[in-house]
Amino acid sequence: MKREELQQYLSDKFGTLVFPEIAAEILNSEVKKEELITFCNFLKADEHLHFDFLASLTALDWPEDMEVIYHLRSSEYGHELVLRVKTGERQDPKVDTVCRIWPTAEFHEREVFDLFGIRFNDHPDLRRIFLEDDWVGFPMRKDYEDEINMVEL
Amino acid sequence: MSEVLEQQFKSQEYFINMGPQHPSTHGVLRLMLTLDGEIIKKVEPHLGYIHRSIEKMCEKDSYQQIVHLTDRMDYLSCHINNEAVCMVVEKGLEIEIPDRVKYIRTIIDELTRLSSHQLWWGVMGMDLGAITTFLYGFRDREIITDIFEEMCGARLTMNYNIPGGLMFDIPPTFQKRVKDFIVHFKKKLPEYDELLSENIIFKNRTKGIGYLSKEDAIAYGVTGPSARASGFACDVRKQKPYAAYDKVNFNEALDTAGDCFARYKMRIQEMWESLSIIEQLIENIPEGDIQVKTKAVIKLPVGEFYERVETARGELGIYCVSDGKKNPYRFKFRSPGFSNLSALDKMSRGSKIADLVAIMSTLDLVIPDIDR
């Protein structure tokens, strides 16, 4: 599906979906935190969408919010979608895990937890993946400061 | 009676460490294995020994500096990594790069892929106990690194790409040397087949080992030759051609067997395809500029960019969020090795511990690419 068709199809099927105005080549869609799993299941199962390939899962640290970004693609049709979920807080952000829909997310979510400190509810093995277990803080957050290892440019 | 036997011979699961210092992990990767006798029950990769947080460094660097960080990730596909960053900047600034640059980039991409696969082939043989392949692979790889050295002064981390084009023009002897290499390597590649592909010991150790179905390959985000061996057509060069890939004819190597031998065959086939791509381009490099002048301080417009390229290991995606300043707000690398590794547990469950070496070899892991 082309970008416009995809947007039309998604908004027909899923009324609460928002399409934020972002200058990007791939269509961006934003879903509410509570509806994430329902929507992801729908994206994968729908015969016209069939988003079965999770290319990347990452997070963005905004001044007052944390956002999880999913880059999805359909191996069958080739169309792409960026899915965004706002966690709504920076203190202890939480999102449901999608690793039962796309198993590769198990690793990616561990990375996001390690570097951003976003907790994924119901994740089978949520531990730090790169840093040591006793590391304090989440380095990819914008306000992270480490007197010893930080290189200021 | 049988109950008594079962009780007496009841096996117990135990735990063993593989790495971080192990020759077949090709770097510092630690695998925590749960075994039942020789059978693998679970593989748990333990990462982070070379984690440098390149993504955090990118947030402080200018776009020109980021290019230089990327060849420290997947050092065997350094030129292709550089190109991905350049593509992000060129997309953001809406620069149309000259045809000459596109052609040269494509040729070097394929030479990089060849040298990466040559190294992989040599090391894979060595992992399975054949030292000769290592020497053969490195002998032929040497010619390519020599070409790179003459071209830009570096043999491994090249930094030949800059946003908007190339750092220097190719040397006058470049075309002749590449053509000589093609003639040489076309004679040598059948030897690779004789040594390993037709070797009965090698076949026994790879056929039917480490099976990955197409569905699993997609679900675990596996890309590159490892996924194509399972029948998942995911070649970025075909799906979304960049550089001069829309001007050449080549086949996407595909198989459905999904085992170690299929993954091995994919890379051998890719070497033939790479040779064919270079042959099509090397004679017709158009004249013209080698770079588009960019400003000394590059500022991308506000927005988000996702560019992907096909490295020797799979799809490298770059997700860049720009807020209009001279350094990006977020620069995320979707590295192929990280996603490929997530399927290792799935692939190796139920096989013998010695087969794990073959499975890891055919996944072609480069640890700095996983850790970033």
Interface residues (C-beta under 8 A of the other chain):
Chain A: I22 A23 A24 E25 I26 N28 D52 F53 L54 A55 S56 T58 L60 D61 I69 H71 S75 G78 V82 W102 P103 T104 E106 F107 H108 E111 L115 R128 I129 F130 L131 E132 P139 M140 V151 E152 L153
Chain B: L47 G48 H51 S53 E55 K56 M57 K60 D61 K91 D216 I218 A219 Y220 G221 F232 C234 Q239 P301 V302 G303 E304 F305 Y306 R308 E315 G317 Y319 V321 Y329 R330 K332 R334 F338 S339 L341 S342 A343 K346 D371
